[in-house]
Amino acid sequence: MRTLDYTSEELGQTPRLRVALITETWPPEVNGVAMTLRRMVDGLIARGHGVQLIRPRQTPSDTAAPDGALEEVLAHSLRLPRYEGLKLGLPARRRLLREWSMRRPDLVHVATEGPLGWTAVTAANKLRIPVTSDFHTNFDHYSGHYGVAWLRQPVAAYLRRFHNRTAATYVPTAALAARLSAQGYERVEVVSRGVDTTLYSPARRDEALRRSWGLAHGALGVMCVGRLAPEKNLSLALGAFEAIRRQRPDARMILVGDGPLRASLERAHPQVVFAGMRIGDDLAAHYASADLFLFASQTETFGNVTLEAMASGLCPVAYDYAAAAEVVRDLGNGGLARFGDAEGFIERALQLARDDGLRAQLGRAARTTAEGIDWERVNDAFAAALLGVWRSAQPVQGSVGAPALVRGAKA
């Protein structure tokens, strides 16, 4: 396992690659994977690389974007059962073989593990094109939340086999890398995530928005952001809010997002504000206008919302897991509970709900932490990682300069 940490200076004069990137999800779809990939693709293009984006057609009228720097190829798709708004790319081995035989990419990067991604790995291996992958989602952990717990082991085996067919698998945290390596994943490397501290900022706090939620001056706004789905452990977040409300009757909870649980949650919790899906400046204003952020999920590979909340000056409460384990210091810039300790999670949420001074102090520290988590450095590391794999696949005489890339790697 390596943690990749390259600086712009170490990249020097580097080759410009043509990267074929395969993903099942892409904006305007709203989820952490789509938003992360958009950032990373923009980072590759900004560094002079070309990107061929291969993704499922999202709607019948969907067309490839006319963008010189980003070439889009749309694949046939199927709606993913019980996951509204996300399409599954259908197998496309023959099409990819034909496409890449006529115009060969330097490297193939597969971001999602569906049938489209599997056939992309197969086609790349047949054509001897170096191929890398991302591990963004614990799909095997989702099975129990969707009534198919018996699929967990087969799905886990499929994911391991999928990633072990690639030259490197990139994950966002060292903890996830260690867990996957212990499960038999090979060639796992860490490329972290960043946050846009210009978009997500305490300066976007909006008193009119707070009033629309029913919050009086000085009242407590408690926020969750994410898909309203079983795997997000919303029952714990809502339970923590109920405990808070018994001590802070002025508190209101705001759920930002949509998903299959929305209707049932609205019926069961009429006192909660359901803000629906929000994006861009609107989402940033929602974050900044709250006071306490609860994130109870136990199925994340990272959890971008934790960084977004921190950048917005919110005090987060989360499990010591995924992004929170990497960036949150308990009672230093947020609140942490041991993974799976629901009582500890509620206790920390209550403590921070009661103490306005401590919560504000931790929110300021959270913002300071976020300011040091820069997308530019992350994108440098991702570009360098792809270049490292490409160089390793070249004949010996073509690998001059490779040692310079290795200098930034940590054992």
C-alpha positions in Angstrom: 0.0 0.0 0.0 1.3 3.5 -0.9 0.0 6.9 0.0 0.6 9.2 -3.0 1.7 12.7 -2.2 3.3 14.5 -5.1 3.9 18.2 -5.4 3.5 20.2 -8.6 7.3 20.8 -8.7 7.9 17.1 -8.7 5.8 16.6 -11.8 8.2 18.8 -13.9 7.9 18.4 -17.6 5.6 15.4 -17.9 4.1 13.6 -20.9 0.5 14.5 -21.8 -1.6 11.4 -21.6 -4.9 10.5 -23.3 -6.9 8.9 -20.5 -10.1 6.9 -21.1 -12.2 7.3 -17.9 -15.2 5.0 -17.4 -17.9 5.8 -14.9 -21.5 4.9 -14.2 -22.3 8.3 -12.7 -21.5 11.8 -13.8 -23.0 15.3 -13.2 -25.8 16.4 -13.3 -26.4 13.4 -11.2 -25.9 14.5 -7.6 -23.8 12.2 -5.5 -20.3 12.2 -4.0 -18.8 10.0 -6.7 -20.0 12.1 -9.6 -18.8 15.3 -8.0 -15.4 13.9 -7.1 -14.9 12.6 -10.6 -15.8 15.9 -12.1 -13.2 17.6 -10.0 -10.6 15.0 -10.9 -11.3 15.1 -14.6 -11.1 18.9 -14.5 -7.8 18.5 -12.7 -6.4 16.2 -15.4 -7.5 18.6 -18.2 -6.0 21.6 -16.4 -2.7 19.7 -16.3 -2.7 19.2 -20.1 -4.1 15.6 -20.3 -6.9 14.6 -22.6 -9.9 12.7 -21.3 -12.2 10.4 -23.1 -15.2 10.1 -20.8 -17.3 6.9 -21.3 -20.5 6.9 -19.3 -24.1 5.6 -19.5 -26.7 7.7 -21.3 -28.6 9.3 -18.5 -31.8 10.3 -20.3 -33.3 9.5 -23.8 -32.3 13.0 -24.9 -28.8 12.9 -23.4 -26.1 13.8 -25.9 -22.3 13.9 -25.7 -21.0 17.3 -24.6 -19.2 19.2 -27.4 -16.0 20.0 -25.5 -12.6 19.8 -27.1 -10.8 18.9 -23.9 -13.4 16.3 -22.8 -14.5 13.8 -25.4 -17.7 11.9 -24.3 -18.8 8.5 -25.4 -22.3 7.4 -24.3 -23.0 3.8 -23.6 -26.3 2.0 -23.3 -27.8 1.9 -19.8 -30.3 0.4 -17.5 -31.9 2.0 -14.4 -30.3 0.6 -11.3 -33.0 -1.1 -9.2 -34.0 0.7 -6.0 -31.5 3.5 -6.7 -33.5 6.2 -8.4 -31.5 8.6 -10.6 -28.5 6.3 -11.2 -28.0 4.2 -14.4 -26.1 1.0 -14.8 -23.8 0.9 -17.9 -24.4 -2.2 -20.0 -21.5 -4.3 -21.2 -19.7 -2.7 -24.2 -16.6 -4.9 -24.8 -16.8 -5.1 -28.5 -17.5 -1.4 -28.8 -14.6 -0.5 -26.6 -12.2 -2.8 -28.5 -13.2 -1.2 -31.7 -13.0 2.3 -30.3 -9.6 1.8 -28.7 -8.2 -0.1 -31.6 -8.9 2.8 -33.9 -7.7 5.5 -31.4 -5.7 4.0 -28.5 -5.7 5.7 -25.1 -2.5 5.8 -23.1 -4.3 4.6 -20.0 -7.8 3.4 -19.0 -9.1 4.4 -15.6 -12.3 2.7 -14.4 -14.1 4.6 -11.6 -17.1 2.3 -11.1 -17.4 -1.5 -11.0 -20.6 -2.2 -13.0 -20.8 -4.3 -16.2 -19.5 -1.3 -18.3 -16.5 -1.1 -16.0 -15.8 -4.8 -16.1 -15.9 -4.9 -19.9 -13.6 -1.8 -20.0 -11.0 -3.7 -17.9 -11.4 -6.7 -20.1 -10.9 -4.6 -23.3 -7.9 -2.7 -21.9 -6.2 -5.9 -20.8 -6.8 -7.5 -24.2 -5.2 -4.5 -26.0 -2.4 -4.3 -23.4 -3.4 -0.8 -22.3 -2.5 0.0 -18.7 -5.7 0.1 -16.6 -6.3 1.5 -13.1 -9.4 1.7 -10.9 -11.2 3.6 -8.1 -12.9 2.1 -5.1 -15.6 4.7 -4.3 -18.5 2.7 -2.8 -18.8 -0.2 -0.4 -21.5 -1.9 -2.5 -21.1 -5.2 -0.5 -22.1 -3.3 2.7 -25.2 -2.0 1.0 -26.7 -5.4 0.4 -28.1 -5.8 4.0 -29.8 -2.4 3.7 -31.7 -3.5 0.6 -33.0 -6.9 1.7 -30.3 -9.0 -0.1 -27.8 -9.6 2.7 -27.0 -13.0 1.3 -25.3 -11.2 -1.7 -22.7 -9.5 0.5 -20.0 -12.2 0.1 -20.5 -12.7 -3.6 -20.5 -9.0 -4.2 -17.3 -8.6 -2.1 -15.6 -11.4 -4.1 -16.7 -9.8 -7.4 -15.3 -6.4 -6.2 -11.9 -7.9 -5.2 -11.6 -9.8 -8.5 -12.5 -6.7 -10.4 -9.9 -4.5 -8.8 -7.2 -7.1 -8.8 -7.4 -7.1 -12.6 -6.1 -3.6 -12.6 -2.6 -2.2 -12.2 -3.6 0.0 -9.2 -6.7 0.7 -7.1 -7.1 4.2 -5.7 -8.9 4.7 -2.4 -9.5 7.9 -0.4 -8.2 7.0 3.1 -5.4 5.0 4.6 -7.9 3.1 6.8 -9.8 1.8 3.7 -6.5 0.9 2.0 -5.5 -1.2 5.0 -8.9 -2.9 5.2 -8.9 -3.8 1.5 -5.3 -5.0 1.6 -6.3 -7.3 4.5 -9.1 -8.7 2.4 -6.8 -9.6 -0.5 -6.9 -6.5 -2.6 -3.6 -6.0 -4.4 -1.8 -2.8 -5.4 -3.9 -0.4 -3.3 -2.9 3.2 -3.2 -4.3 6.3 -1.4 -5.4 9.4 -3.3 -7.4 11.5 -0.9 -10.2 14.1 -1.6 -10.3 17.8 -1.4 -13.0 20.5 -0.7 -13.8 23.8 -2.4 -13.4 26.3 0.4 -14.5 29.1 -1.9 -17.9 27.5 -2.6 -18.3 26.1 0.9 -17.8 29.0 3.3 -19.2 30.4 6.6 -19.7 33.7 4.6 -22.7 32.0 2.9 -24.8 32.0 6.1 -28.3 33.3 5.3 -30.6 34.5 8.1 -33.6 34.6 5.8 -33.0 30.9 5.0 -32.8 30.1 8.7 -36.1 31.9 9.3 -37.7 29.8 6.5 -36.7 26.7 8.5 -38.6 28.1 11.5 -35.4 29.0 13.5 -35.6 32.0 15.7 -32.5 34.1 16.4 -30.0 32.1 18.4 -31.9 28.8 17.8 -30.1 25.6 16.8 -30.1 24.3 13.3 -29.1 20.6 13.1 -28.3 19.4 9.6 -27.8 16.1 7.6 -26.9 16.1 4.0 -27.0 13.0 1.8 -29.2 10.5 0.1 -32.3 9.6 2.0 -31.6 5.9 1.9 -31.3 3.0 4.3 -27.5 2.8 4.0 -27.1 6.3 5.5 -28.2 5.3 9.0 -30.6 8.2 9.2 -32.5 6.6 12.1 -29.5 7.3 14.4 -29.2 10.9 13.2 -32.9 11.4 13.8 -32.7 9.7 17.2 -29.8 12.1 18.1 -32.0 15.0 17.1 -34.9 13.8 19.2 -32.5 13.7 22.2 -31.3 17.2 21.4 -34.8 18.6 21.0 -35.7 17.4 24.5 -33.0 19.6 25.9 -33.1 22.3 23.2 -36.8 22.8 22.2 -35.7 25.6 19.9 -33.8 23.2 17.7 -34.9 22.2 14.2 -33.5 19.5 12.0 -32.9 20.0 8.3 -32.4 17.1 5.9 -30.9 18.0 2.6 -31.2 15.4 -0.1 -33.7 13.0 -1.6 -34.1 9.3 -2.0 -36.4 6.3 -1.4 -36.9 7.0 2.3 -38.2 10.5 1.9 -41.9 9.9 1.9 -41.8 7.6 4.9 -39.5 9.9 6.8 -41.8 12.9 6.1 -44.8 11.0 7.5 -42.9 9.8 10.6 -41.1 13.1 11.3 -43.4 16.1 10.5 -41.3 18.4 12.6 -38.2 17.9 10.4 -37.5 20.3 7.5 -37.0 18.3 4.2 -35.1 20.6 2.0 -34.8 18.3 -1.0 -31.9 18.1 -3.4 -29.6 21.2 -3.4 -26.6 22.0 -5.5 -24.0 24.7 -5.9 -24.4 28.0 -4.1 -27.8 26.9 -2.8 -26.3 23.8 -1.1 -23.4 25.9 0.2 -25.9 28.3 1.8 -27.8 25.4 3.4 -24.6 24.2 5.0 -23.5 27.6 6.3 -26.9 28.4 7.7 -26.9 25.5 10.1 -25.0 25.1 13.4 -24.4 21.4 13.9 -23.8 18.7 11.4 -24.7 15.0 12.1 -23.3 12.3 9.9 -24.1 8.8 11.1 -23.4 6.7 8.0 -21.3 3.5 8.5 -21.1 2.6 4.8 -18.9 5.4 3.3 -15.6 5.0 1.6 -15.0 8.7 2.3 -18.0 11.0 2.9 -17.4 14.3 1.0 -20.2 15.9 3.0 -18.0 15.9 6.1 -15.4 18.1 4.4 -18.1 20.4 2.9 -19.7 20.9 6.3 -16.4 21.7 7.9 -15.5 24.1 5.2 -18.8 25.8 5.9 -17.8 26.4 9.5 -20.1 23.7 10.8 -19.2 21.6 13.8 -19.4 17.9 12.6 -20.4 14.9 14.7 -19.5 11.5 13.1 -18.1 8.1 13.7 -14.2 7.7 13.7 -14.5 6.3 10.2 -13.9 7.3 6.6 -13.2 11.1 6.1 -14.0 11.9 9.7 -11.2 9.5 10.9 -8.8 11.4 8.7 -9.6 15.0 9.4 -11.8 15.3 12.6 -10.1 15.6 16.0 -12.6 14.8 18.8 -13.4 18.1 20.6 -10.6 19.7 18.6 -12.5 20.5 15.4 -15.7 18.4 15.8 -17.1 15.4 17.7 -16.2 11.7 17.1 -17.7 8.5 18.4 -16.3 5.0 18.2 -17.5 3.3 15.0 -20.8 1.6 15.8 -21.2 3.2 19.2 -24.7 4.8 18.8 -24.9 5.9 22.4 -21.5 7.6 22.1 -22.7 9.4 18.9 -25.8 10.7 20.6 -23.9 11.7 23.7 -21.4 13.8 21.7 -24.2 15.4 19.6 -26.0 16.3 22.9 -22.8 17.8 24.4 -22.2 20.0 21.3 -25.9 21.0 21.0 -25.9 22.2 24.6 -22.7 24.2 24.6 -23.0 27.1 22.1 -19.5 28.4 22.8 -17.7 25.1 22.4 -19.7 24.3 19.2 -18.8 27.7 17.7 -15.1 27.2 18.6 -15.0 23.7 17.0 -16.8 25.1 13.9 -14.1 27.7 13.4 -11.4 25.0 13.9 -13.2 22.8 11.3 -13.0 25.6 8.8 -9.3 26.0 9.4 -8.8 22.3 8.9 -10.7 22.4 5.6 -8.7 25.3 4.3 -5.6 23.0 4.3 -7.3 20.3 2.2 -6.6 21.5 -1.2 -8.1 20.0 -4.4 -5.0 21.2 -6.4 -2.7 18.9 -4.4 -5.1 16.0 -4.6 -5.3 16.5 -8.4 -1.5 16.6 -8.6 -1.4 13.3 -6.8 -4.0 11.7 -9.1 -2.3 12.8 -12.3 1.1 11.6 -10.9 -0.4 8.3 -10.0 -1.7 7.7 -13.5 1.6 8.8 -15.0 3.4 6.4 -12.7 1.3 3.4 -14.0 1.7 4.5 -17.6 5.5 4.8 -17.2 5.7 1.4 -15.6 4.0 -0.1 -18.6 6.5 1.5 -21.1 9.6 -0.3 -22.4 12.7 0.2 -20.3 14.1 2.8 -22.7 10.9 4.8 -22.4 10.9 5.0 -18.6 13.4 7.8 -18.1 12.2 10.1 -15.3 10.2 7.5 -13.4 12.3 7.7 -10.2 11.3 11.4 -9.8 7.7 10.3 -9.4 8.5 7.8 -6.8 10.2 10.3 -4.5 6.9 11.5 -3.1 5.6 8.0 -2.2 5.4 7.0 1.4 5.6 3.4 2.5 
